[in-house]
Amino acid sequence: MLSAGSVRNSEAGFTLLEMMVVLAILALALTVVPVHLMNATGGQALKSDVRMLISALNYARTKAISSNMPVALALDRENMRLTINGAQQIGSLSKTTKLDIAGQSPQVGTPTIVRFYPEGGSSGGELLLSYERDEYRVSVNWLTGAVSSIRK
């Protein structure tokens, strides 16, 4: 006869099979989630780079108007640096972001320059920033120097 303390309830606890199924599901989840997190990180870097570029373009325009002198914003695609008049570095973009100029093939070693003039105008142009399938088009109006962006 079994004592009251030694009676085992067959419904208490988990079976080995149930534990193995749970561990298999966790292993699958842990292999899928980091891939999505890495893509989200690159996407966040792209959004940050778009904001940085827009801020740099607006800064260069404001500086040209306030100083009553032309200002050139140089975009170095190799080092992903943004400089004013070739000297003052005002920011840098993420290495994961791809930077292109709409309608132009990239020239190695030559920075892309957007000029802003004292009356508010600019040399104009469209810059494409992308990471994997995400792409933003940053436009600079040649007449007004206004900067805008569109996500494609």
C-alpha positions as CSV (number, residue, x, y, z in Angstrom):
1,M,0.0,0.0,0.0
2,L,1.3,3.5,-0.9
3,S,1.4,6.2,1.6
4,A,-0.4,9.5,0.9
5,G,2.9,11.4,0.2
6,S,4.1,8.9,-2.4
7,V,1.0,9.0,-4.6
8,R,1.9,10.5,-8.0
9,N,-0.7,12.4,-9.9
10,S,-0.2,11.5,-13.6
11,E,-1.4,14.9,-14.7
12,A,1.2,17.0,-12.8
13,G,4.3,18.2,-14.7
14,F,5.3,17.9,-18.4
15,T,6.3,14.9,-20.4
16,L,9.7,14.7,-22.1
17,L,8.0,15.0,-25.5
18,E,6.2,18.2,-24.5
19,M,9.5,19.7,-23.3
20,M,11.3,18.8,-26.6
21,V,8.5,20.4,-28.7
22,V,8.8,23.7,-26.6
23,L,12.5,23.7,-27.0
24,A,12.3,23.2,-30.8
25,I,9.8,26.1,-31.1
26,L,12.2,28.3,-29.0
27,A,15.2,27.3,-31.1
28,L,13.2,28.2,-34.3
29,A,12.2,31.6,-32.9
30,L,15.7,32.4,-31.9
31,T,17.0,31.8,-35.4
32,V,14.3,34.0,-37.1
33,V,14.1,36.9,-34.7
34,P,17.8,38.2,-34.9
35,V,17.6,38.3,-38.7
36,H,14.5,40.6,-38.5
37,L,16.2,42.7,-35.8
38,M,19.3,43.2,-38.0
39,N,17.1,44.4,-40.9
40,A,15.3,46.7,-38.6
41,T,18.6,48.2,-37.4
42,G,19.7,48.9,-41.0
43,G,16.3,50.4,-41.8
44,Q,16.6,52.7,-38.7
45,A,20.1,53.7,-39.8
46,L,18.7,54.6,-43.2
47,K,16.0,56.8,-41.7
48,S,18.6,58.5,-39.5
49,D,20.8,59.1,-42.5
50,V,17.9,60.7,-44.4
51,R,17.3,63.1,-41.5
52,M,21.0,63.8,-41.2
53,L,21.3,64.6,-45.0
54,I,18.2,66.8,-44.9
55,S,19.5,68.7,-41.9
56,A,22.9,69.2,-43.5
57,L,21.3,70.5,-46.7
58,N,19.1,72.9,-44.8
59,Y,22.1,74.0,-42.7
60,A,24.1,74.7,-45.9
61,R,21.2,76.7,-47.4
62,T,20.8,78.8,-44.2
63,K,24.5,79.4,-44.0
64,A,24.6,80.6,-47.6
65,I,21.7,83.0,-47.0
66,S,23.0,84.4,-43.7
67,S,26.6,84.8,-44.8
68,N,25.6,86.2,-48.2
69,M,28.2,83.9,-49.8
70,P,27.8,80.6,-51.8
71,V,28.2,77.4,-49.7
72,A,29.0,74.0,-51.1
73,L,27.9,70.8,-49.3
74,A,30.2,67.9,-50.3
75,L,29.0,64.3,-50.0
76,D,31.9,61.9,-49.9
77,R,30.5,58.6,-50.9
78,E,33.6,56.6,-50.0
79,N,33.8,57.8,-46.4
80,M,30.1,58.8,-46.1
81,R,31.1,62.2,-44.8
82,L,29.3,65.5,-45.2
83,T,31.4,68.7,-45.3
84,I,30.8,72.4,-45.8
85,N,33.1,74.1,-48.3
86,G,35.4,71.1,-48.2
87,A,36.6,71.9,-44.7
88,Q,34.0,71.8,-42.0
89,Q,32.7,68.2,-41.4
90,I,29.1,68.5,-40.2
91,G,28.1,64.8,-40.2
92,S,28.5,61.3,-41.5
93,L,26.2,58.7,-42.8
94,S,26.0,55.0,-41.9
95,K,28.2,52.6,-43.8
96,T,25.2,50.4,-44.5
97,T,23.4,53.2,-46.5
98,K,24.0,53.4,-50.2
99,L,24.1,56.9,-51.6
100,D,23.6,57.7,-55.3
101,I,22.8,60.7,-57.4
102,A,19.7,60.4,-59.6
103,G,20.6,60.5,-63.3
104,Q,24.4,60.2,-62.8
105,S,26.8,57.3,-62.6
106,P,29.0,57.4,-59.5
107,Q,32.6,58.7,-60.0
108,V,35.1,57.1,-57.7
109,G,37.0,59.6,-55.6
110,T,34.9,62.6,-56.6
111,P,32.5,63.9,-53.9
112,T,29.1,65.0,-54.9
113,I,28.6,68.7,-54.4
114,V,25.3,70.6,-53.9
115,R,25.8,74.4,-54.0
116,F,23.6,76.9,-52.3
117,Y,23.5,80.6,-53.2
118,P,22.9,83.7,-51.1
119,E,19.6,84.4,-52.8
120,G,18.3,81.0,-51.6
121,G,18.7,79.0,-54.8
122,S,20.9,76.0,-55.3
123,S,22.5,73.8,-57.9
124,G,19.6,71.4,-57.3
125,G,19.5,67.7,-57.8
126,E,18.1,64.4,-56.4
127,L,20.0,62.1,-54.0
128,L,19.0,58.5,-53.5
129,L,19.6,56.8,-50.2
130,S,18.9,53.1,-49.9
131,Y,19.3,50.0,-47.7
132,E,18.2,46.7,-49.2
133,R,14.7,47.3,-50.5
134,D,14.1,50.7,-48.7
135,E,14.8,53.8,-50.7
136,Y,14.4,57.5,-50.1
137,R,14.7,60.3,-52.7
138,V,16.0,63.6,-51.3
139,S,15.3,66.4,-53.7
140,V,16.8,69.9,-53.7
141,N,14.9,72.5,-55.7
142,W,17.3,74.5,-57.9
143,L,15.1,77.7,-57.7
144,T,14.3,77.9,-54.0
145,G,16.8,75.5,-52.5
146,A,14.0,73.8,-50.6
147,V,14.8,70.2,-49.5
148,S,12.2,67.5,-49.6
149,S,12.2,63.7,-49.2
150,I,10.0,60.9,-50.5
151,R,10.1,57.2,-49.5
152,K,9.8,54.9,-52.5
